[in-house]
Amino acid sequence: MEGSYSTPSLSTSADSSIGWTHLIYGLHAFSLLTGIIGAATVIGAFLTGWPSIIAVILNYVKRSDVRGTWLESHFRWQIRTFWFGLLWVALCGLFVVMTLGIGIVIAWLPLGLVAVWFIYRVARGWLALRDRKPMYT
């Protein structure tokens, strides 16, 4: 699937889609920053903060505009970052519940890794977008 994306073009539609993709990365980054410097956690801010929720909604609304282009890989990257992160956090929460709360001692490690993973995914994707490169997952 790596070769199935069209090359970047200079059309107005492509520029608009690139702008939307930057905006979505920016919303996710704002959520992460809120979690880093605010009272929320990185995970909490990313999964429940309004900027990330808006970003995921925009991903679904604008996805048809980028279908078949190199930007489609960025939308898939952004959507998967959100949903896989939510899955990992839910599994950690289930582990804590199943261990009657004792698992919270262990759950901090994978939750911390998920937080770092969120930061990595947003940074790596945004840098690739800046370089006009698709994301290969």
Buried (B, 14 or more C-beta within 10 A) or exposed (E): EEEEBEEBEEEEEBEEBBEBBBBBBBBBBBBBBBBEEEEBBBBBBBBBBEBBBBBBEBBEEBBEBBEEBBBBBBBBBBBBBBEBBBEBBEEBBEBBEEEEEEBBEEBEEBBEEBBEBBBEBBEEBBEBBEEEBBBEE
